Amino acid sequence: MLEKDIEKYLRDQVKKLGGKAYKFVSPGNSGAPDRMVCLPGGRIYFVELKAPGKKPTVLQLRQMKLLRDLGFNVKVIDCKPGVDYFIQKDVLGD
């Protein structure tokens, strides 16, 4: 499975919840997460998507830590079941 397939699945699942999964591009900040997931109620998650089994780079880990230190929720997802888990546990709180 490719990263782009997981990314599309995330977008589709977030849309079903009434949210948006914006492609996140931050010029001058290499390693920023791939998507900014905005959900009803003002909830925001930054999501780094990877192909199955792939890990974030050192630069990506650094950017994720900066966002977490600011109080944001940051997730790394590398499979469709990971998207489902994120939706069920983090977003819906089941």
Stockholm file with secondary structure:
# STOCKHOLM 1.0

chainA/1-94         MLEKDIEKYLRDQVKKLGGKAYKFVSPGNSGAPDRMVCLPGGRIYFVELKAPGKKPTVLQLRQMKLLRDLGFNVKVIDCKPGVDYFIQKDVLGD
#=GR chainA/1-94 SS CCHHHHHHHHHHHHHHTTCEEEECCCTTCTTCCSEEEEETTTEEEEEEECCTTCCCCHHHHHHHHHHHHTTCEEEEECSHHHHHHIIIIIISCC
#=GC SS_cons        CCHHHHHHHHHHHHHHTTCEEEECCCTTCTTCCSEEEEETTTEEEEEEECCTTCCCCHHHHHHHHHHHHTTCEEEEECSHHHHHHIIIIIISCC
//
